[in-house]
Amino acid sequence: MTPAIPSKNLSMRRLKALIVKESFQIVKDPSTILISVVLPLLLLFLYGFGVSLDLDHLRLGLVLEDTSPDAMDFAHSLLDSRYFDIKIARDRRELQDDLTRGKIRGIVVIPSYFSAFRARPATIAPIQVIADGSEPNTANFVQYYVQGAYQSWLKQEQITADLQGLPIVSVEPRFWYNEQLESRFFLLSGSLAIIMTLIGTLLTALVVSREWERGTMEALMSTTISKAELVAGKVIPYFVLGMVSMTICVAVSIIGYGLPLRGSWWLLGIVSALFLFCALGFGLLVSTLCKSQLIASQI
């Protein structure tokens, strides 16, 4: 019996049959749904809530050893900031127990000689920041946030002093996108590319490798199907599934996390389609090099 010779012409009938076959396999295979739906939502949850480079309502203690107008003005700048929840005391010993117990993450001390240094020309009045070293990242946030708040207060004081004399020119930087510099928006936008890469490569690499393990790939190759029909029949269903997953991820990011989308939906769809097509092609390449699901998943 002579083997069947694949036809060089693209047959829409055979291609349609392959797409239907792959679609039924997607519906019946729980792992495909996990990869295309559950995994992206899990990654979005981790990037949206688990990973954050911002801290709001950081619990701090404020020691007011100096109650001069300048010291109180700086204290009010901390109290009015959305980044801090301030507990005020007159002696640092009143806050040491809270710092040890973790009720506050740091102590800002305005020393008694604060106003004396402020009265000196061209001199920056010192403040002390005590951070909880048991959490190094939070301790760094405490130092950087308080330092940033102090520098902003000094700048405002300088502007106020200069406005009383000669007019000055102040340069204010403005960010067109993500004006508040929310790290969540940066992380979510970048995670979409990571998710599409994982989905595209895993869908085709694992599915084709599974067919090699089960021996169904040899059965397909023994038919009259051509190479182009085989590749297209594998790519098209998972391309549609990947675009559906991308749509779900974008919708969850916009509706669930408030990620602003400023631009063309059509351009986003075209770029996502090209990116997903490359990822699916890479997955097919992996499946041809290794015919085991375990090795394919590792690669």
Backbone torsions as a table, in degrees:
resi	resn	phi	psi	omega
1	MET	NA	122.7	-178.5
2	THR	-82.6	140.2	-180.0
3	PRO	-68.3	155.1	-179.8
4	ALA	-70.8	139.1	-179.8
5	ILE	-94.9	120.7	-179.6
6	PRO	-61.5	140.3	178.0
7	SER	-78.0	138.3	179.7
8	LYS	-80.1	-17.6	179.7
9	ASN	-85.8	141.5	-179.9
10	LEU	-76.7	119.2	-179.6
11	SER	-101.3	118.4	179.1
12	MET	-66.7	-28.7	179.9
13	ARG	-67.6	-46.8	178.2
14	ARG	-66.1	-39.1	179.1
15	LEU	-63.5	-42.2	178.1
16	LYS	-63.0	-39.9	178.7
17	ALA	-63.8	-39.8	177.9
18	LEU	-65.3	-42.7	180.0
19	ILE	-63.8	-41.1	177.7
20	VAL	-64.1	-41.4	179.5
21	LYS	-62.6	-44.5	178.9
22	GLU	-66.8	-34.8	179.6
23	SER	-65.4	-42.9	176.8
24	PHE	-63.8	-37.1	179.2
25	GLN	-66.4	-36.7	178.0
26	ILE	-63.9	-44.1	-178.2
27	VAL	-66.0	-38.0	-175.8
28	LYS	-83.3	-13.9	-175.4
29	ASP	-99.6	110.3	-179.2
30	PRO	-65.0	-31.3	-177.6
31	SER	-64.9	-32.1	178.3
32	THR	-66.1	-41.2	177.2
33	ILE	-66.1	-37.7	177.6
34	LEU	-62.7	-42.2	-178.8
35	ILE	-69.1	-41.3	-172.1
36	SER	-86.0	-22.8	-174.9
37	VAL	-120.5	-56.7	-173.3
38	VAL	-68.6	-45.4	-179.4
39	LEU	-60.2	-46.5	177.1
40	PRO	-61.1	-41.8	179.5
41	LEU	-65.5	-36.7	177.6
42	LEU	-65.4	-42.7	178.9
43	LEU	-66.3	-39.1	177.3
44	LEU	-63.0	-38.7	178.1
45	PHE	-64.7	-41.2	-179.9
46	LEU	-66.7	-44.2	-179.6
47	TYR	-73.3	-29.5	-177.6
48	GLY	-80.6	-35.9	-176.5
49	PHE	-118.2	-38.8	-175.4
50	GLY	-76.0	-31.4	-178.4
51	VAL	-112.4	122.8	178.8
52	SER	-151.6	136.3	176.6
53	LEU	-102.2	9.7	-179.6
54	ASP	-119.6	151.2	174.6
55	LEU	-131.2	127.6	175.0
56	ASP	-113.5	149.5	178.2
57	HIS	55.6	50.7	176.9
58	LEU	-72.4	123.9	-175.4
59	ARG	-77.9	116.2	-178.8
60	LEU	-129.9	153.9	170.3
61	GLY	-104.1	139.8	-178.8
62	LEU	-120.3	117.8	179.5
63	VAL	-99.6	117.3	-179.2
64	LEU	-101.6	85.2	173.1
65	GLU	-79.0	-18.4	177.7
66	ASP	-122.3	129.9	-179.7
67	THR	-114.5	27.6	177.3
68	SER	-68.9	165.5	179.4
69	PRO	-58.1	-39.1	178.2
70	ASP	-64.5	-43.9	179.7
71	ALA	-64.0	-42.2	179.1
72	MET	-68.4	-32.9	177.7
73	ASP	-64.4	-44.0	177.3
74	PHE	-66.3	-37.8	178.3
75	ALA	-62.2	-40.2	178.9
76	HIS	-67.6	-31.3	176.7
77	SER	-64.8	-33.3	175.1
78	LEU	-74.5	-39.6	-179.4
79	LEU	-65.7	-33.9	-178.1
80	ASP	-84.2	-6.8	-178.6
81	SER	-80.0	139.9	178.4
82	ARG	-76.5	-8.8	-177.7
83	TYR	-85.3	-13.3	-174.0
84	PHE	-126.1	145.5	164.3
85	ASP	-115.2	108.9	-168.0
86	ILE	-98.9	135.4	169.6
87	LYS	-114.6	119.8	-172.4
88	ILE	-95.6	140.6	175.7
89	ALA	-145.5	163.2	178.9
90	ARG	-99.1	-14.2	-180.0
91	ASP	-136.2	136.1	-177.9
92	ARG	-65.2	-23.6	179.1
93	ARG	-66.5	-21.6	177.3
94	GLU	-71.1	-20.5	-175.8
95	LEU	-108.4	-6.3	-177.5
96	GLN	-64.0	-38.9	179.8
97	ASP	-67.0	-38.5	177.0
98	ASP	-64.9	-37.6	178.1
99	LEU	-67.2	-39.7	179.3
100	THR	-67.4	-37.6	-179.7
101	ARG	-80.3	-7.6	-179.7
102	GLY	83.8	11.1	178.6
103	LYS	-72.2	-28.0	173.4
104	ILE	-128.5	156.3	-175.8
105	ARG	-103.2	-3.9	179.3
106	GLY	-176.3	167.2	179.4
107	ILE	-129.6	129.6	175.1
108	VAL	-108.0	122.5	-176.6
109	VAL	-110.7	121.0	170.9
110	ILE	-96.0	105.6	-171.0
111	PRO	-69.6	166.5	-177.0
112	SER	-68.0	-21.9	-179.5
113	TYR	-96.7	17.9	-178.4
114	PHE	-61.2	-50.0	-177.5
115	SER	-67.7	-30.5	178.9
116	ALA	-65.6	-40.8	176.4
117	PHE	-69.0	-35.4	179.3
118	ARG	-64.3	-28.7	-178.9
119	ALA	-75.2	-19.5	179.9
120	ARG	-78.1	138.7	179.2
121	PRO	-72.1	142.5	176.9
122	ALA	56.1	37.5	179.9
123	THR	-130.3	133.2	178.3
124	ILE	-94.9	124.1	179.7
125	ALA	-69.4	135.4	-177.1
126	PRO	-82.6	150.4	168.4
127	ILE	-131.9	160.6	-179.5
128	GLN	-115.8	135.8	177.8
129	VAL	-121.2	120.1	177.9
130	ILE	-111.2	119.2	-175.9
131	ALA	-112.1	153.3	177.7
132	ASP	-78.5	109.9	-176.5
133	GLY	-77.8	-3.8	179.1
134	SER	-69.7	-22.2	174.8
135	GLU	-123.8	94.4	-173.5
136	PRO	-58.9	-39.5	-179.1
137	ASN	-64.8	-45.0	178.5
138	THR	-64.9	-36.7	177.4
139	ALA	-62.4	-40.3	176.5
140	ASN	-65.3	-39.5	176.9
141	PHE	-60.5	-42.2	179.9
142	VAL	-59.7	-46.9	-178.2
143	GLN	-64.9	-47.3	-176.9
144	TYR	-66.8	-41.5	-177.7
145	TYR	-66.8	-44.4	179.5
146	VAL	-66.7	-40.0	177.3
147	GLN	-62.1	-42.3	177.9
148	GLY	-64.5	-40.8	178.3
149	ALA	-65.3	-38.0	179.3
150	TYR	-68.2	-41.7	178.4
151	GLN	-64.9	-38.4	177.6
152	SER	-65.6	-39.1	178.7
153	TRP	-65.6	-41.5	177.8
154	LEU	-62.7	-39.2	179.1
155	LYS	-65.3	-42.1	178.2
156	GLN	-64.0	-38.9	177.2
157	GLU	-64.2	-39.3	179.1
158	GLN	-66.3	-40.8	178.2
159	ILE	-63.7	-42.2	179.4
160	THR	-63.1	-41.3	179.6
161	ALA	-66.6	-39.1	-179.0
162	ASP	-72.1	-31.0	179.2
163	LEU	-67.8	-21.2	177.0
164	GLN	-76.5	-14.6	177.8
165	GLY	-115.6	-117.0	-179.4
166	LEU	-79.2	149.9	176.6
167	PRO	-68.3	147.5	-179.7
168	ILE	-126.2	165.1	176.6
169	VAL	-108.4	123.7	-179.2
170	SER	-113.5	127.9	179.0
171	VAL	-94.8	120.2	-179.8
172	GLU	-115.0	111.3	177.8
173	PRO	-69.9	144.7	179.2
174	ARG	-132.9	133.5	178.6
175	PHE	-98.7	123.9	-178.4
176	TRP	-69.1	-38.4	-177.7
177	TYR	-119.1	138.0	-177.1
178	ASN	56.1	61.8	-173.8
179	GLU	-60.2	-33.3	-179.3
180	GLN	-84.2	-0.7	180.0
181	LEU	55.1	45.3	177.0
182	GLU	-73.0	120.7	-178.1
183	SER	-65.6	-26.2	179.5
184	ARG	-60.6	-38.8	-178.9
185	PHE	-67.8	-38.1	176.1
186	PHE	-65.1	-44.1	-177.2
187	LEU	-67.5	-42.1	-179.7
188	LEU	-65.9	-41.6	179.4
189	SER	-63.2	-42.4	178.5
190	GLY	-71.0	-31.3	-179.0
191	SER	-67.6	-26.7	178.5
192	LEU	-61.0	-40.6	177.8
193	ALA	-66.3	-40.0	178.2
194	ILE	-64.3	-42.8	-179.8
195	ILE	-63.4	-43.9	-179.9
196	MET	-64.7	-35.3	177.7
197	THR	-65.7	-46.3	-180.0
198	LEU	-63.6	-44.9	-177.9
199	ILE	-63.7	-48.7	-176.4
200	GLY	-60.8	-45.0	-177.5
201	THR	-73.3	-39.6	-178.1
202	LEU	-69.0	-39.0	-176.6
203	LEU	-60.5	-52.9	-175.6
204	THR	-78.5	-38.6	-176.7
205	ALA	-65.0	-46.6	-177.1
206	LEU	-73.3	-38.7	-177.1
207	VAL	-66.8	-45.7	-179.9
208	VAL	-68.7	-39.3	177.6
209	SER	-62.5	-35.7	177.3
210	ARG	-62.9	-37.9	179.0
211	GLU	-68.8	-34.2	174.3
212	TRP	-63.9	-41.9	-179.5
213	GLU	-66.3	-37.6	-178.1
214	ARG	-82.7	-11.8	179.8
215	GLY	84.0	4.3	179.4
216	THR	-75.5	-21.6	178.6
217	MET	-66.4	-39.9	176.9
218	GLU	-63.0	-35.1	178.2
219	ALA	-66.3	-38.0	177.3
220	LEU	-67.5	-41.1	-177.9
221	MET	-69.5	-20.3	179.4
222	SER	-81.7	-7.3	179.3
223	THR	-87.9	-176.8	-179.3
224	THR	-83.3	10.0	-178.9
225	ILE	-69.7	142.1	179.4
226	SER	-89.1	168.4	179.8
227	LYS	-64.7	-40.3	-179.8
228	ALA	-64.6	-40.0	178.6
229	GLU	-67.0	-37.9	179.6
230	LEU	-64.7	-45.9	-179.8
231	VAL	-66.0	-45.1	-179.6
232	ALA	-64.8	-39.1	179.3
233	GLY	-66.1	-26.8	176.6
234	LYS	-82.3	-36.7	-172.7
235	VAL	-80.3	-43.9	-171.4
236	ILE	-59.1	-49.5	-178.9
237	PRO	-62.0	-40.1	-178.8
238	TYR	-77.3	-24.2	172.4
239	PHE	-65.6	-44.6	177.3
240	VAL	-63.8	-42.5	179.4
241	LEU	-64.1	-39.3	178.5
242	GLY	-66.4	-38.6	178.0
243	MET	-67.9	-35.7	175.1
244	VAL	-63.8	-42.4	177.8
245	SER	-63.9	-39.5	177.6
246	MET	-63.2	-41.5	178.1
247	THR	-62.1	-41.6	178.5
248	ILE	-63.6	-43.1	-179.0
249	CYS	-63.9	-43.0	179.4
250	VAL	-65.2	-42.3	180.0
251	ALA	-63.7	-42.9	179.2
252	VAL	-65.5	-39.1	-179.7
253	SER	-65.4	-39.5	-177.4
254	ILE	-77.0	-48.1	-175.2
255	ILE	-80.4	-45.2	-175.3
256	GLY	-79.2	-37.7	-174.9
257	TYR	-110.9	-2.4	177.8
258	GLY	72.4	23.7	179.0
259	LEU	-69.4	120.3	-178.9
260	PRO	-76.1	138.8	175.6
261	LEU	-113.3	107.3	-178.7
262	ARG	-118.1	98.6	-177.6
263	GLY	159.4	-165.0	-175.9
264	SER	-90.8	127.5	173.3
265	TRP	-64.8	-37.1	179.9
266	TRP	-64.2	-42.2	179.2
267	LEU	-65.4	-40.0	176.4
268	LEU	-61.5	-42.0	179.4
269	GLY	-65.9	-40.5	-178.9
270	ILE	-67.2	-46.0	179.6
271	VAL	-64.6	-40.3	178.3
272	SER	-64.3	-39.1	179.4
273	ALA	-64.6	-43.5	178.1
274	LEU	-63.9	-43.5	179.7
275	PHE	-63.6	-43.3	-179.8
276	LEU	-66.7	-37.9	178.6
277	PHE	-60.7	-41.9	177.9
278	CYS	-65.4	-40.4	179.3
279	ALA	-65.1	-40.4	177.0
280	LEU	-64.7	-38.9	177.3
281	GLY	-64.1	-38.5	176.8
282	PHE	-65.0	-37.6	177.0
283	GLY	-64.0	-39.2	176.1
284	LEU	-64.4	-38.1	177.2
285	LEU	-62.2	-42.4	178.3
286	VAL	-63.0	-39.9	-178.3
287	SER	-68.3	-25.7	176.7
288	THR	-80.6	-26.0	-179.8
289	LEU	-83.1	-35.0	179.5
290	CYS	-131.9	131.2	-174.9
291	LYS	-105.0	24.6	177.1
292	SER	-120.7	135.3	-179.8
293	GLN	-63.4	-36.9	-178.9
294	LEU	-63.4	-48.1	-179.8
295	ILE	-67.3	-39.6	179.9
296	ALA	-62.6	-40.9	178.9
297	SER	-66.4	-35.1	178.5
298	GLN	-67.1	-41.9	178.4
299	ILE	-66.1	NA	NA
